[in-house]
């Protein structure tokens, strides 16, 4: 059985970032990256639907330690995948990946101060075990095997093809065909303009609208700075510019929602004209109760304006042989129906955890600094922001894990465990978000606490202060030294 100082689970954007930071800050520590699939890249390798791209700018979705150098700030999936691969090669962590190792169980032993990690590999799902002193989970937040599919009536009657974006067929031919995309989230607003370039017509069918905002695909300021300054300096300035812009607009949306709604509606009118029915872009909830949808260079609006795409706000009564019958009585004809109906939230990839023989129920734990869990030793997970770029938080988490490991090495500690010792701390929901994939899984999620360090800020500046500069030995983290036998 192989032993490593650190095991990283997942070779996606956050897993590769974690490995690079570990190599930079702890070059003598041994580590391995266990990846269940047979490719690097996570989300950016898994999704292959037309137009797939980031919904955050790459100056904040990119790593702090490696500048994004391409012209487009809103990048397509192949460009992001190349960035991840190039980063892994530059920091020589690609050689540490074990592909086809799906982690199923992890068991902690206090007596040995070790995690035993059980993986399945190969066509026969042979069990291979590893041990490590610290376990770092970079598995994302959703089920990679299947997306969410509502239980619609009459699905079996439809004579055309039904496709979920998470399982996109390589040979899907939609040229000259009528396509209906069910959904109104980030995937739907990406698919519609991309498919409209070839399809006869694309209809986006939404049960309820989503707030949509357009931004330029290229950041002119970033590209100008790159011509005037060294690459790293330009990247740092642009990154902070975008961090503060994100924070400003998020805080404006939360503090003055009516003003923010007016700004968003003004953007729609500018793109679609005063005559367009704004009901299709006017949700019942406030901005940032769910994530805003970003469209680069107004591509969604352009496809609607040019008559290549239409938005219909209605509900499905039943599938028919030729399309969808709606509750309004209308019928949408379709050759292909794309179910952009969301993800299935699945923390830690469904990993079973036990601590000293007792099964861990994550819903009974409390998150510590948004990255560790009460009473679970030597384990952290990378979980990004819901209101900003994913990698901003994951970068900070990896920095903190490296600080934590350094502190343990300096003091001869073998174990670190977050403990809720303050009786004044009360549990509250971990995610204040009304998206469907969150609400469906809320009962399975850990909770957060009513105050720091158990409270999530969803604020990069506050988290930076706490994770990069705050005390590691903060009174909530319990340390234990190596026990000599």
C-alpha positions as CSV (number, residue, x, y, z in Angstrom):
1,X,0.0,0.0,0.0
2,X,1.5,3.3,-1.1
3,X,1.7,6.2,1.4
4,X,1.7,9.9,0.6
5,X,1.9,13.0,2.7
6,X,-1.1,14.4,0.8
7,X,-3.7,12.8,-1.4
8,X,-5.6,15.2,-3.7
9,X,-8.8,13.8,-5.1
10,X,-9.7,15.3,-8.5
11,X,-7.6,16.5,-11.5
12,X,-9.9,19.4,-12.5
13,X,-9.3,23.2,-12.2
14,X,-9.2,23.1,-8.4
15,X,-7.2,19.9,-8.1
16,X,-4.5,20.9,-10.5
17,X,-4.3,24.3,-8.7
18,X,-4.0,22.6,-5.3
19,X,-1.2,20.3,-6.6
20,X,0.7,23.3,-8.0
21,X,0.5,25.2,-4.8
22,X,1.6,22.2,-2.8
23,X,4.6,21.8,-5.1
24,X,5.5,25.5,-4.7
25,X,5.1,25.7,-1.0
26,X,6.0,22.2,0.1
27,X,8.4,20.8,-2.5
28,X,9.5,17.9,-0.3
29,X,6.1,16.6,0.5
30,X,4.9,13.6,-1.4
31,X,1.5,13.7,-3.0
32,X,-0.7,12.0,-5.6
33,X,-3.7,13.1,-7.5
34,X,-6.4,10.5,-7.8
35,X,-8.7,11.1,-10.8
36,X,-11.8,8.9,-11.4
37,X,-12.0,9.7,-15.1
38,X,-9.3,9.1,-17.7
39,X,-8.6,12.7,-18.5
40,X,-7.5,15.9,-16.8
41,X,-9.7,19.0,-16.7
42,X,-12.9,18.1,-14.8
43,X,-15.8,20.2,-15.9
44,X,-13.9,21.6,-18.8
45,X,-13.2,18.1,-20.3
46,X,-16.6,16.6,-19.3
47,X,-18.9,19.1,-21.0
48,X,-18.8,19.0,-24.9
49,X,-22.0,20.8,-25.9
50,X,-21.8,23.6,-28.5
51,X,-20.5,26.9,-27.2
52,X,-19.5,25.6,-23.8
53,X,-17.5,28.4,-22.0
54,X,-16.8,30.0,-18.7
55,X,-19.4,32.2,-17.1
56,X,-16.7,34.1,-15.2
57,X,-13.8,36.1,-16.5
58,X,-10.5,34.2,-16.8
59,X,-8.6,36.8,-14.8
60,X,-10.4,35.6,-11.7
61,X,-11.3,32.1,-12.8
62,X,-7.6,31.6,-13.7
63,X,-5.0,30.8,-11.0
64,X,-3.4,33.6,-9.0
65,X,0.1,32.1,-9.5
66,X,-0.2,31.7,-13.3
67,X,-1.5,34.5,-15.5
68,X,-4.1,34.0,-18.2
69,X,-2.5,35.3,-21.4
70,X,-5.2,35.0,-24.1
71,X,-7.2,37.9,-25.5
72,X,-10.6,36.6,-24.6
73,X,-11.6,37.0,-21.0
74,X,-14.8,34.9,-21.4
75,X,-13.1,31.8,-22.7
76,X,-14.3,28.6,-24.4
77,X,-13.8,25.2,-22.8
78,X,-11.0,24.1,-25.1
79,X,-9.0,27.2,-24.2
80,X,-9.6,26.6,-20.5
81,X,-8.7,23.0,-20.8
82,X,-5.4,23.9,-22.5
83,X,-4.7,26.4,-19.7
84,X,-5.2,23.7,-17.1
85,X,-3.0,21.2,-19.0
86,X,-0.3,23.8,-19.6
87,X,-0.3,24.7,-15.9
88,X,0.0,21.1,-14.8
89,X,2.9,20.6,-17.2
90,X,4.7,23.8,-16.2
91,X,4.6,22.8,-12.5
92,X,5.3,19.2,-13.3
93,X,2.3,17.9,-11.5
94,X,0.8,16.1,-14.5
95,X,3.1,13.1,-13.7
96,X,1.5,12.7,-10.3
97,X,-2.0,11.9,-11.6
98,X,-3.4,8.4,-11.4
99,X,-6.2,8.3,-13.9
100,X,-9.1,5.8,-13.6
101,X,-8.9,5.7,-9.8
102,X,-12.4,6.5,-8.5
103,X,-12.3,7.2,-4.8
104,X,-15.1,5.4,-3.0
105,X,-14.2,5.4,0.7
106,X,-11.8,7.1,3.1
107,X,-11.3,6.0,6.7
108,X,-9.5,8.0,9.4
109,X,-7.5,6.3,12.2
110,X,-6.6,8.6,15.1
111,X,-4.3,5.9,16.5
112,X,-2.2,6.0,13.3
113,X,-3.0,9.6,12.3
114,X,-3.7,8.3,8.8
115,X,-6.4,8.3,6.2
116,X,-6.9,5.0,4.3
117,X,-8.3,5.8,0.9
118,X,-10.0,3.1,-1.2
119,X,-10.3,3.4,-4.9
120,X,-11.8,1.4,-7.7
121,X,-9.9,1.1,-10.9
122,X,-10.1,-0.8,-14.2
123,X,-13.0,-2.5,-15.9
124,X,-13.3,-5.0,-13.1
125,X,-13.3,-2.2,-10.5
126,X,-10.4,-3.7,-8.7
127,X,-9.8,-2.1,-5.2
128,X,-6.6,-0.2,-4.7
129,X,-5.8,1.4,-1.4
130,X,-3.5,4.3,-0.4
131,X,-2.7,6.0,2.9
132,X,-2.0,9.6,3.5
133,X,-1.5,12.1,6.4
134,X,-3.8,14.7,4.8
135,X,-6.7,14.3,2.4
136,X,-7.6,17.2,0.1
137,X,-10.9,16.8,-1.9
138,X,-11.1,18.8,-5.1
139,X,-14.0,16.9,-6.6
140,X,-16.3,19.8,-7.5
141,X,-19.9,20.0,-6.4
142,X,-22.0,17.9,-8.8
143,X,-22.5,14.3,-10.0
144,X,-20.3,13.7,-13.0
145,X,-22.3,10.6,-14.0
146,X,-25.7,12.2,-14.6
147,X,-27.5,15.5,-14.7
148,X,-30.9,16.4,-13.3
149,X,-33.9,15.2,-15.3
150,X,-37.5,16.1,-14.1
151,X,-40.2,13.5,-14.3
152,X,-42.1,14.7,-17.3
153,X,-45.2,13.2,-18.7
154,X,-45.1,11.4,-22.1
155,X,-41.3,11.5,-22.6
156,X,-41.4,8.0,-24.2
157,X,-43.8,9.3,-26.9
158,X,-41.4,11.8,-28.4
159,X,-40.2,10.7,-31.8
160,X,-37.1,12.9,-32.0
161,X,-33.9,12.9,-30.0
162,X,-33.6,14.0,-26.3
163,X,-30.2,15.1,-25.2
164,X,-28.8,16.2,-21.8
165,X,-25.8,18.7,-22.1
166,X,-23.8,16.5,-19.6
167,X,-24.0,13.6,-22.1
168,X,-23.6,15.4,-25.4
169,X,-23.4,13.0,-28.4
170,X,-20.3,13.7,-30.6
171,X,-22.3,13.0,-33.8
172,X,-25.5,15.0,-33.0
173,X,-26.6,16.7,-36.2
174,X,-28.9,19.6,-35.6
175,X,-28.3,21.6,-38.8
176,X,-31.5,22.8,-40.3
177,X,-33.6,21.3,-37.5
178,X,-36.1,22.7,-34.9
179,X,-34.5,22.6,-31.5
180,X,-36.1,23.2,-28.1
181,X,-33.7,23.9,-25.2
182,X,-35.5,23.4,-21.8
183,X,-34.0,25.6,-19.2
184,X,-33.0,29.2,-18.4
185,X,-29.6,28.8,-16.6
186,X,-26.0,29.3,-17.7
187,X,-26.1,26.2,-19.9
188,X,-29.2,27.1,-21.8
189,X,-28.1,30.7,-22.5
190,X,-24.9,29.3,-23.9
191,X,-26.5,26.6,-26.0
192,X,-29.2,28.7,-27.6
193,X,-27.0,31.1,-29.6
194,X,-24.4,28.4,-30.4
195,X,-27.0,26.0,-31.8
196,X,-28.9,28.8,-33.6
197,X,-25.9,29.3,-35.9
198,X,-26.8,26.0,-37.6
199,X,-30.3,25.0,-36.5
200,X,-33.4,26.1,-38.4
201,X,-34.7,27.6,-35.2
202,X,-34.0,27.3,-31.5
203,X,-36.6,27.9,-28.8
204,X,-35.5,28.3,-25.2
205,X,-38.4,27.1,-23.1
206,X,-38.2,28.3,-19.5
207,X,-40.5,27.7,-16.6
208,X,-39.3,30.9,-15.0
209,X,-36.9,33.7,-16.2
210,X,-33.3,34.3,-15.2
211,X,-31.4,37.6,-14.9
212,X,-29.1,37.9,-17.9
213,X,-26.3,40.4,-18.3
214,X,-24.0,40.9,-21.3
215,X,-20.3,41.6,-21.1
216,X,-17.6,41.9,-23.7
217,X,-15.8,38.6,-24.5
218,X,-12.5,40.6,-24.4
219,X,-11.4,42.8,-21.6
220,X,-10.0,45.9,-23.3
221,X,-8.3,47.2,-20.2
222,X,-6.6,43.9,-19.6
223,X,-5.4,43.7,-23.2
224,X,-4.1,47.3,-23.1
225,X,-2.3,46.7,-19.8
226,X,-0.7,43.5,-21.2
227,X,0.8,45.7,-24.0
228,X,2.2,48.2,-21.6
229,X,3.3,46.2,-18.6
230,X,5.0,42.9,-17.9
231,X,2.5,40.0,-18.1
232,X,2.3,39.2,-14.4
233,X,1.9,42.8,-13.4
234,X,-0.9,43.3,-15.9
235,X,-2.6,40.1,-14.7
236,X,-2.5,41.1,-11.1
237,X,-4.0,44.6,-11.8
238,X,-6.7,43.1,-14.0
239,X,-7.5,40.4,-11.4
240,X,-8.0,42.9,-8.6
241,X,-10.0,45.3,-10.9
242,X,-12.4,42.4,-11.7
243,X,-12.5,41.3,-8.0
244,X,-13.6,44.7,-6.9
245,X,-16.1,45.1,-9.8
246,X,-17.7,41.7,-8.9
247,X,-17.9,42.8,-5.2
248,X,-19.3,46.2,-6.1
249,X,-22.1,44.9,-8.4
250,X,-22.9,42.0,-6.0
251,X,-23.3,44.4,-3.0
252,X,-25.3,46.8,-5.1
253,X,-27.7,44.0,-6.2
254,X,-28.2,42.9,-2.5
255,X,-28.5,46.4,-1.0
256,X,-30.5,48.1,-3.8
257,X,-32.2,45.3,-5.7
258,X,-34.8,47.5,-7.5
259,X,-32.0,49.7,-8.9
260,X,-30.1,46.6,-10.0
261,X,-33.2,45.2,-11.7
262,X,-33.7,48.4,-13.6
263,X,-30.1,48.3,-14.8
264,X,-30.5,44.7,-16.0
265,X,-33.8,45.6,-17.7
266,X,-32.2,48.6,-19.4
267,X,-29.5,46.2,-20.8
268,X,-32.2,43.9,-22.3
269,X,-34.0,46.8,-23.9
270,X,-30.8,48.1,-25.4
271,X,-30.3,44.8,-27.1
272,X,-33.8,43.8,-28.0
273,X,-35.6,47.1,-28.3
274,X,-38.4,48.8,-26.4
275,X,-41.1,46.6,-28.0
276,X,-39.7,43.3,-26.6
277,X,-41.7,41.7,-23.8
278,X,-39.5,41.9,-20.7
279,X,-41.4,39.2,-18.9
280,X,-38.9,36.7,-20.4
281,X,-36.1,38.4,-18.5
282,X,-37.9,39.4,-15.3
283,X,-37.6,36.8,-12.5
284,X,-39.8,36.8,-9.4
285,X,-36.7,36.6,-7.1
286,X,-34.1,39.3,-6.5
287,X,-30.7,39.4,-8.3
288,X,-28.2,37.0,-6.8
289,X,-30.8,34.9,-5.0
290,X,-29.7,32.8,-7.9
291,X,-26.6,33.2,-10.0
292,X,-26.8,35.8,-12.8
293,X,-26.3,34.4,-16.4
294,X,-23.5,36.0,-18.4
295,X,-23.6,36.2,-22.2
296,X,-20.5,37.4,-24.0
297,X,-20.9,40.1,-26.7
298,X,-24.7,39.9,-26.4
299,X,-24.8,36.7,-28.4
300,X,-28.1,35.4,-26.9
301,X,-29.7,38.8,-27.6
302,X,-28.4,38.8,-31.2
303,X,-29.8,35.4,-32.0
304,X,-33.2,36.5,-30.7
305,X,-33.1,39.9,-32.5
306,X,-32.2,38.2,-35.8
307,X,-35.1,35.7,-35.5
308,X,-32.9,32.6,-35.1
309,X,-34.0,32.0,-31.5
310,X,-37.1,32.6,-29.4
311,X,-37.8,32.5,-25.7
312,X,-41.0,31.0,-24.4
313,X,-42.0,31.3,-20.8
314,X,-44.4,28.4,-20.0
315,X,-44.6,25.0,-18.4
316,X,-44.6,21.5,-20.0
317,X,-47.9,19.6,-19.8
318,X,-46.6,16.6,-21.8
319,X,-44.2,15.5,-24.4
320,X,-45.9,14.6,-27.7
321,X,-44.7,12.6,-30.8
322,X,-43.6,15.9,-32.4
323,X,-42.6,18.1,-29.5
324,X,-44.0,19.6,-26.4
325,X,-47.6,20.5,-25.4
326,X,-47.5,23.4,-22.9
327,X,-49.9,24.3,-20.1
328,X,-51.0,27.4,-22.0
329,X,-52.3,25.1,-24.7
330,X,-49.5,26.0,-27.2
331,X,-47.4,23.4,-28.9
332,X,-43.7,23.6,-29.7
333,X,-42.6,21.4,-32.6
334,X,-39.1,19.9,-32.2
335,X,-36.8,17.5,-33.9
336,X,-34.4,17.7,-31.0
337,X,-35.1,18.5,-27.3
338,X,-32.1,19.5,-25.1
339,X,-32.8,19.2,-21.4
340,X,-30.6,21.9,-19.9
341,X,-32.4,21.3,-16.6
342,X,-29.4,21.5,-14.2
343,X,-27.0,19.5,-12.2
344,X,-27.3,17.0,-9.4
345,X,-25.4,18.5,-6.4
346,X,-23.1,15.8,-5.0
347,X,-20.4,16.9,-2.5
348,X,-17.1,14.9,-2.4
349,X,-18.3,12.8,-5.3
350,X,-20.4,10.7,-3.0
351,X,-17.3,9.6,-1.0
352,X,-18.1,7.6,2.1
353,X,-16.1,8.9,5.1
354,X,-15.5,7.2,8.4
355,X,-13.7,8.5,11.5
356,X,-12.4,5.9,13.9
357,X,-15.0,3.5,12.6
358,X,-18.0,5.8,12.7
359,X,-19.7,6.8,9.5
360,X,-19.7,10.6,8.9
361,X,-23.0,12.3,8.1
362,X,-22.0,15.5,6.4
363,X,-25.4,17.1,7.1
364,X,-24.6,16.9,10.8
365,X,-21.3,18.7,10.5
366,X,-20.4,22.4,10.4
367,X,-18.1,24.0,7.8
368,X,-14.9,25.6,9.2
369,X,-13.7,28.5,7.1
370,X,-15.7,27.1,4.1
371,X,-13.1,24.3,3.6
372,X,-13.0,21.9,6.6
373,X,-15.7,20.1,8.7
374,X,-16.3,19.9,12.4
375,X,-14.8,16.8,14.1
376,X,-13.2,15.5,10.8
377,X,-9.4,15.5,11.1
378,X,-6.8,16.3,8.5
379,X,-9.3,16.8,5.7
380,X,-10.2,19.8,3.5
381,X,-12.3,20.4,0.4
382,X,-12.1,23.0,-2.3
383,X,-15.4,24.7,-2.8
384,X,-15.6,28.0,-4.7
385,X,-17.9,31.0,-4.6
386,X,-21.5,31.1,-5.6
387,X,-21.4,34.9,-6.2
388,X,-17.9,35.2,-7.9
389,X,-15.3,33.1,-9.7
390,X,-14.9,29.5,-8.4
391,X,-11.1,29.6,-8.4
392,X,-10.8,32.7,-6.2
393,X,-11.9,30.7,-3.2
394,X,-10.2,27.5,-4.2
395,X,-6.9,29.3,-4.6
396,X,-7.3,30.7,-1.0
397,X,-8.2,27.3,0.3
398,X,-5.1,25.7,-1.2
399,X,-2.9,28.5,0.3
400,X,-4.5,27.8,3.7
401,X,-4.0,24.1,3.5
402,X,-0.3,24.8,2.8
403,X,-0.1,27.2,5.8
404,X,-1.8,24.5,7.9
405,X,0.7,21.8,6.9
406,X,3.6,24.2,7.6
407,X,2.2,25.0,11.0
408,X,1.9,21.3,11.8
409,X,5.4,20.5,10.6
410,X,6.9,23.3,12.7
411,X,5.2,22.1,15.9
412,X,5.3,18.4,15.4
413,X,1.6,18.0,15.0
414,X,0.1,14.9,13.4
415,X,-3.6,15.9,13.6
416,X,-5.7,19.0,13.2
417,X,-9.4,18.9,13.8
418,X,-11.9,21.8,13.8
419,X,-14.0,21.7,17.0
420,X,-17.1,23.7,17.8
421,X,-16.4,24.7,21.4
422,X,-18.3,28.0,21.6
423,X,-21.9,27.4,22.8
424,X,-22.9,30.8,21.3
425,X,-22.4,29.4,17.8
426,X,-25.6,28.3,16.2
427,X,-26.1,26.4,12.9
428,X,-27.5,28.1,9.8
429,X,-27.9,26.9,6.2
430,X,-24.5,26.6,4.4
431,X,-25.7,28.1,1.1
432,X,-28.1,31.1,0.9
433,X,-29.1,30.3,-2.7
434,X,-32.4,29.4,-4.2
435,X,-31.2,27.6,-7.3
436,X,-33.0,24.3,-7.9
437,X,-29.9,22.1,-7.7
438,X,-29.1,23.6,-4.2
439,X,-32.7,23.4,-2.9
440,X,-33.0,19.7,-4.0
441,X,-29.9,18.8,-2.0
442,X,-30.0,21.2,0.9
443,X,-30.9,18.5,3.5
444,X,-27.7,16.6,2.6
445,X,-25.3,19.6,3.0
446,X,-23.2,20.6,6.0
447,X,-24.3,23.7,7.8
448,X,-22.3,26.8,8.6
449,X,-22.1,28.6,11.9
450,X,-23.4,31.9,13.1
451,X,-20.0,33.6,13.4
452,X,-16.3,33.3,12.3
453,X,-14.5,31.0,11.7
454,X,-17.6,28.9,11.0
455,X,-19.4,31.6,9.0
456,X,-18.9,31.7,5.2
457,X,-18.4,35.3,4.0
458,X,-18.8,34.8,0.2
459,X,-16.5,37.8,0.1
460,X,-13.0,37.5,-1.4
461,X,-11.4,40.4,0.6
462,X,-12.7,39.0,4.0
463,X,-11.7,35.5,3.1
464,X,-8.2,36.6,2.0
465,X,-7.7,38.3,5.3
466,X,-8.8,35.2,7.2
467,X,-7.2,32.5,5.1
468,X,-3.9,34.2,3.9
469,X,-3.2,36.3,7.0
470,X,-5.3,35.1,9.8
471,X,-4.0,32.8,12.6
472,X,-3.9,29.1,11.9
473,X,-4.0,28.3,15.7
474,X,-7.3,30.3,16.2
475,X,-8.8,28.4,19.1
476,X,-11.3,26.5,17.0
477,X,-8.7,24.2,15.5
478,X,-7.5,21.4,17.8
479,X,-3.9,20.1,17.2
480,X,-2.4,16.9,18.4
481,X,1.3,16.0,18.4
482,X,2.8,12.8,17.1
483,X,2.4,10.0,19.5
484,X,5.6,8.0,20.0
485,X,5.1,4.3,20.1
